[in-house]
Amino acid sequence: MSATIAVDDLRVGMFIHLDLGWWAHPFALSSFRLTAPDQIATIKGLGVKQLRWSPEKSDTTSTEAAAPSANVEVPADAETAAEPAPPSATPPVAVETPQQQLLRERRVQIGAQREANRVCARQYNEAAKSWKEAADLVPNKPERARETAEALTRALLTKMMVDGELCIRVLAEVQADRATTHALNVAVIALLMGRVFGFSESEMLDVGVGALLHDVGKLELPERARYIDPQSAAADQALYREHVARGVAQGKRMGLSAGAMLVIAQHHEMADGSGFPQKLNVDRMTAAARIVALVNRYDNLCDPAVPAHALTPHEALSLIFAQTRTKFDASMLNAFIRMMGVYPPGSVVQLTDDRLALVTNVNSTRPLKPRVLLFDPAVPVDEALHINLEQHTDLGIRRSLRPQQLSHDALQYLSPRQRVVYFFEPAQASNSGYGQEIAA
């Protein structure tokens, strides 16, 4: 249950709901408990007069001890009552055994891990909702669509352009269609790449908006022509290639910036001139477009129109590097591999001690030592901690596996997703044992 409250009546401890959309405020979530007065000041600065709050989720108990006023006369008989009571015996302090301490620390780590998963998933779902809103506005309200896409990009940048490092992670439970996950995957990874290369704020905005809307031209196409398939009819393949020109036309209707328009126009061009529609080479492509072209190719390999053709993240990265690296900017491809790791999140691997694991996060400073979910039938999967291989010098990765190579039990436990979904979070989460730092 929730109730409405005036902003001036907010207090620390209240659990509030900002019904503004994730992109319209600087907080990590739209629903959260107030923990500091400066959060209230920030909310007042948003121009909100009232909002919803949940009393049952709030904790507004005052910690200030009540003290008698200096002007209050204390009765004479109260002096006796005020005499301190004799000290009571101090109860013995329980001493934890080493095993109890380990169990307590494990519970704390599991709790922190679950909370980080919950927060990251909720942030992603709010971003996905905003992207879907922008896409739905394109046909009839193009300028509103642009405003929504720009607002979403600014929200991502507000939460991304912070001092220190960020973490990238693969999400397990996401309810979104392919168009939504693809747009957000490309946007998030492209923005992280832009951060690595030190793009300015305006350049980052062009990267983000262009990446979010790079496939906007497909909205006018029939479903059969929205995704290329070698088995498709020649007419459908030709229609598919039209989505770039259609996207540029939609971008003009929306009033997108020149930089974002060039991302849409060039996201299928290749560094060696083999792309389409204009067969531009690397010298004629913008930096933002070169990034989006690379990330777009990677995500399409991981999540193609025909699920049976999907590659694992490790296979997709290996194929790009081994067979098509001349099609992409060399410096950006190298940076992409360093950022995503040799075994990108979502890869199923066999460790050097033969145990099986799922890569959940990758430390870009040591790409051969990612963070993994270890298959251990003795531990329920919802109580399993993600292991940082960087802290195990005697343990590494022997090889990457396809999900089909796993036993039934291992497949159910590790549950590699057919659709890989990426998002990001502050590096503080990785300090608790489940994040991946991106050196930028």
DAPEZI-V256308 format. One record per pair of residues at least 4 apart in sequence whose C-alpha atoms are under 7 Angstrom apart, sorted by sequence separation. I is the first residue (numbers start at 0). J is the second residue. D is the distance in whole Angstrom. If there is no record, write none. Layout:
I&J&D + I&J&D
//
This chain:
4&8&7 + 19&23&6 + 36&40&6 + 37&41&6 + 38&42&6 + 39&43&6 + 40&44&6 + 41&45&7 + 43&47&6 + 53&57&6 + 67&71&7 + 73&77&7 + 76&80&7 + 77&81&6 + 78&82&7 + 95&99&6 + 96&100&6 + 97&101&6 + 98&102&6 + 99&103&6 + 100&104&6 + 101&105&6 + 102&106&6 + 103&107&6 + 104&108&6 + 105&109&6 + 106&110&6 + 107&111&6 + 108&112&6 + 109&113&6 + 110&114&6 + 111&115&6 + 112&116&6 + 113&117&6 + 114&118&6 + 115&119&6 + 116&120&6 + 117&121&6 + 118&122&6 + 119&123&6 + 120&124&6 + 121&125&6 + 122&126&6 + 123&127&6 + 124&128&6 + 125&129&6 + 126&130&6 + 127&131&6 + 128&132&6 + 129&133&6 + 130&134&6 + 131&135&6 + 132&136&6 + 133&137&7 + 136&140&5 + 137&141&4 + 140&144&6 + 141&145&6 + 142&146&6 + 143&147&6 + 144&148&6 + 145&149&6 + 146&150&6 + 147&151&6 + 148&152&6 + 149&153&6 + 150&154&6 + 151&155&6 + 152&156&6 + 153&157&6 + 154&158&6 + 155&159&6 + 156&160&5 + 175&179&6 + 176&180&6 + 177&181&6 + 178&182&6 + 179&183&6 + 180&184&6 + 181&185&6 + 182&186&6 + 183&187&6 + 184&188&6 + 185&189&6 + 186&190&6 + 187&191&6 + 188&192&6 + 189&193&6 + 190&194&6 + 191&195&6 + 192&196&6 + 193&197&6 + 194&198&6 + 198&202&6 + 199&203&6 + 200&204&6 + 201&205&6 + 202&206&6 + 203&207&6 + 204&208&6 + 205&209&6 + 206&210&6 + 207&211&6 + 208&212&6 + 209&213&5 + 220&224&6 + 221&225&7 + 231&235&6 + 232&236&6 + 233&237&6 + 234&238&6 + 235&239&6 + 236&240&6 + 237&241&7 + 241&245&6 + 242&246&6 + 243&247&6 + 244&248&6 + 245&249&6 + 246&250&6 + 247&251&6 + 248&252&6 + 249&253&6 + 250&254&6 + 251&255&6 + 255&259&6 + 256&260&6 + 257&261&6 + 258&262&7 + 259&263&7 + 260&264&6 + 261&265&6 + 262&266&6 + 268&272&7 + 269&273&6 + 274&278&5 + 279&283&6 + 280&284&7 + 284&288&6 + 285&289&6 + 286&290&6 + 287&291&6 + 288&292&6 + 289&293&6 + 290&294&6 + 291&295&6 + 292&296&6 + 293&297&6 + 294&298&6 + 295&299&6 + 296&300&6 + 297&301&6 + 298&302&6 + 299&303&5 + 302&306&7 + 310&314&6 + 311&315&6 + 312&316&6 + 313&317&6 + 314&318&6 + 315&319&6 + 316&320&6 + 317&321&6 + 318&322&6 + 319&323&5 + 320&324&5 + 328&332&6 + 329&333&6 + 330&334&6 + 331&335&6 + 332&336&6 + 333&337&6 + 334&338&6 + 335&339&6 + 336&340&5 + 339&343&5 + 342&346&6 + 349&353&6 + 350&354&5 + 362&366&6 + 378&382&7 + 379&383&6 + 400&404&6 + 405&409&6 + 406&410&6 + 407&411&6 + 408&412&6 + 409&413&6 + 410&414&5 + 426&430&7 + 429&433&5 + 33&38&7 + 42&47&7 + 95&100&6 + 136&141&6 + 175&180&6 + 193&198&5 + 198&203&6 + 220&225&6 + 231&236&6 + 250&255&5 + 255&260&6 + 269&274&5 + 273&278&6 + 279&284&7 + 284&289&6 + 303&308&7 + 310&315&6 + 319&324&6 + 327&332&7 + 336&341&6 + 349&354&6 + 350&355&6 + 361&366&6 + 378&383&6 + 405&410&6 + 428&433&7 + 429&434&3 + 268&274&4 + 272&278&5 + 303&309&6 + 349&355&5 + 362&368&7 + 388&394&7 + 428&434&6 + 429&435&6 + 21&28&7 + 136&143&7 + 137&144&5 + 267&274&6 + 268&275&5 + 272&279&5 + 302&309&6 + 348&355&6 + 349&356&6 + 362&369&6 + 388&395&7 + 429&436&7 + 21&29&6 + 136&144&5 + 217&225&6 + 267&275&6 + 272&280&4 + 301&309&5 + 348&356&5 + 361&369&4 + 402&410&7 + 426&434&7 + 227&236&6 + 271&280&5 + 300&309&6 + 301&310&5 + 347&356&6 + 348&357&6 + 360&369&6 + 361&370&6 + 134&144&7 + 193&203&6 + 250&260&6 + 268&278&6 + 269&279&7 + 270&280&5 + 271&281&7 + 300&310&6 + 301&311&6 + 347&357&5 + 360&370&5 + 426&436&6 + 133&144&4 + 224&235&5 + 268&279&6 + 269&280&6 + 270&281&4 + 301&312&6 + 346&357&6 + 347&358&6 + 358&369&7 + 359&370&6 + 360&371&7 + 17&29&5 + 224&236&7 + 227&239&7 + 269&281&7 + 345&357&6 + 346&358&5 + 358&370&6 + 359&371&5 + 372&384&7 + 373&385&7 + 16&29&6 + 17&30&6 + 190&203&7 + 226&239&7 + 247&260&6 + 345&358&5 + 358&371&4 + 359&372&7 + 372&385&5 + 402&415&7 + 16&30&4 + 133&147&5 + 224&238&6 + 225&239&6 + 301&315&6 + 344&358&5 + 345&359&6 + 357&371&5 + 358&372&6 + 371&385&5 + 372&386&6 + 15&30&6 + 16&31&7 + 133&148&6 + 224&239&5 + 300&315&6 + 343&358&7 + 344&359&5 + 356&371&6 + 357&372&5 + 370&385&6 + 371&386&5 + 15&31&6 + 190&206&7 + 247&263&6 + 344&360&5 + 356&372&5 + 357&373&7 + 370&386&5 + 371&387&7 + 14&31&5 + 15&32&6 + 189&206&7 + 190&207&6 + 246&263&6 + 247&264&6 + 344&361&7 + 356&373&4 + 370&387&4 + 14&32&4 + 130&148&7 + 297&315&6 + 343&361&7 + 355&373&6 + 356&374&6 + 369&387&6 + 370&388&6 + 13&32&5 + 14&33&6 + 265&284&7 + 297&316&7 + 355&374&6 + 369&388&6 + 12&32&6 + 13&33&6 + 243&263&7 + 244&264&7 + 368&388&5 + 369&389&7 + 12&33&5 + 186&207&5 + 243&264&6 + 340&361&6 + 368&389&5 + 11&33&5 + 12&34&6 + 129&151&7 + 266&288&6 + 339&361&7 + 11&34&5 + 265&288&6 + 340&363&6 + 11&35&6 + 186&210&5 + 268&292&7 + 339&363&7 + 11&36&6 + 32&57&7 + 126&151&7 + 185&210&6 + 186&211&5 + 217&242&5 + 262&287&6 + 266&291&6 + 267&292&6 + 338&363&5 + 341&366&6 + 216&242&4 + 262&288&4 + 266&292&5 + 337&363&6 + 340&366&4 + 341&367&6 + 216&243&6 + 261&288&7 + 368&395&7 + 182&210&7 + 183&211&6 + 313&341&7 + 182&211&5 + 216&245&5 + 313&342&5 + 337&366&7 + 9&39&7 + 216&246&4 + 313&343&6 + 215&246&5 + 312&343&6 + 214&246&7 + 380&412&6 + 17&50&7 + 216&249&7 + 312&345&6 + 313&346&6 + 16&50&7 + 293&327&6 + 312&346&6 + 16&51&5 + 311&346&6 + 374&409&6 + 15&51&6 + 16&52&6 + 6&43&7 + 15&52&4 + 14&52&6 + 15&53&6 + 374&412&7 + 13&52&7 + 14&53&6 + 289&328&7 + 374&413&7 + 6&47&7 + 290&331&7 + 6&48&6 + 14&56&6 + 5&48&6 + 6&49&5 + 14&57&5 + 351&394&6 + 5&49&4 + 6&50&7 + 13&57&5 + 351&395&5 + 4&49&5 + 5&50&7 + 12&57&6 + 13&58&6 + 350&395&6 + 351&396&5 + 3&49&7 + 4&50&6 + 12&58&5 + 13&59&6 + 350&396&4 + 351&397&5 + 3&50&5 + 4&51&6 + 12&59&5 + 281&328&7 + 349&396&6 + 350&397&5 + 385&432&7 + 3&51&4 + 4&52&7 + 11&59&7 + 131&179&7 + 348&396&7 + 349&397&6 + 385&433&6 + 2&51&5 + 3&52&6 + 213&262&7 + 349&398&6 + 1&51&6 + 2&52&5 + 120&170&7 + 209&259&4 + 213&263&5 + 348&398&6 + 349&399&6 + 1&52&5 + 2&53&6 + 208&259&6 + 209&260&7 + 348&399&4 + 349&400&7 + 1&53&4 + 127&179&6 + 152&204&6 + 347&399&6 + 348&400&5 + 0&53&6 + 1&54&7 + 205&258&5 + 206&259&6 + 209&262&5 + 213&266&7 + 346&399&7 + 347&400&5 + 205&259&4 + 209&263&6 + 271&325&6 + 347&401&7 + 152&207&6 + 270&325&7 + 271&326&5 + 347&402&7 + 152&208&6 + 270&326&5 + 357&413&6 + 269&326&5 + 270&327&5 + 356&413&7 + 269&327&6 + 270&328&6 + 149&208&6 + 148&208&6 + 345&415&7 + 362&435&5 + 363&436&7 + 345&419&6 + 360&434&6 + 361&435&5 + 362&436&5 + 363&437&6 + 364&438&7 + 360&435&5 + 362&437&7 + 363&438&7 + 226&304&6 + 206&287&5 + 210&291&6 + 313&399&7 + 311&401&7 + 28&122&6 + 27&122&7 + 338&437&6 + 189&290&6 + 189&291&6 + 21&125&6 + 21&126&7 + 189&294&7 + 185&291&7 + 145&253&6 + 144&253&7 + 185&294&6 + 145&255&7 + 185&295&6 + 141&252&6 + 142&253&5 + 141&253&5 + 142&254&7 + 302&418&6 + 181&298&7 + 22&150&6 + 22&151&5 + 25&154&7 + 22&154&5 + 25&157&7 + 169&344&6 + 168&344&6 + 169&345&6 + 169&359&6 + 168&359&6 + 169&360&7 + 168&360&5 + 167&360&6 + 187&422&7 + 184&420&6 + 184&421&6 + 180&420&6 + 195&439&5 + 171&416&7 + 194&439&7 + 169&419&7 + 170&420&5 + 169&420&6 + 170&421&6 + 169&421&5 + 168&421&6 + 169&422&7 + 167&421&7 + 168&422&6 + 167&422&6 + 168&423&6 + 167&423&4 + 166&423&5 + 167&424&7 + 165&423&7 + 166&424&5 + 165&424&6 + 166&425&6 + 165&425&5 + 166&426&5 + 164&425&7 + 165&426&5 + 164&426&5 + 166&429&7 + 168&434&7 + 168&435&7 + 166&434&6 + 167&435&6 + 166&435&5 + 166&436&5 + 165&436&6 + 166&437&6 + 164&436&6 + 165&437&6 + 109&382&6 + 164&437&6 + 164&438&6 + 109&384&6 + 164&439&7 + 123&422&7 + 119&424&7 + 115&428&7 + 112&433&6 + 108&431&7
//
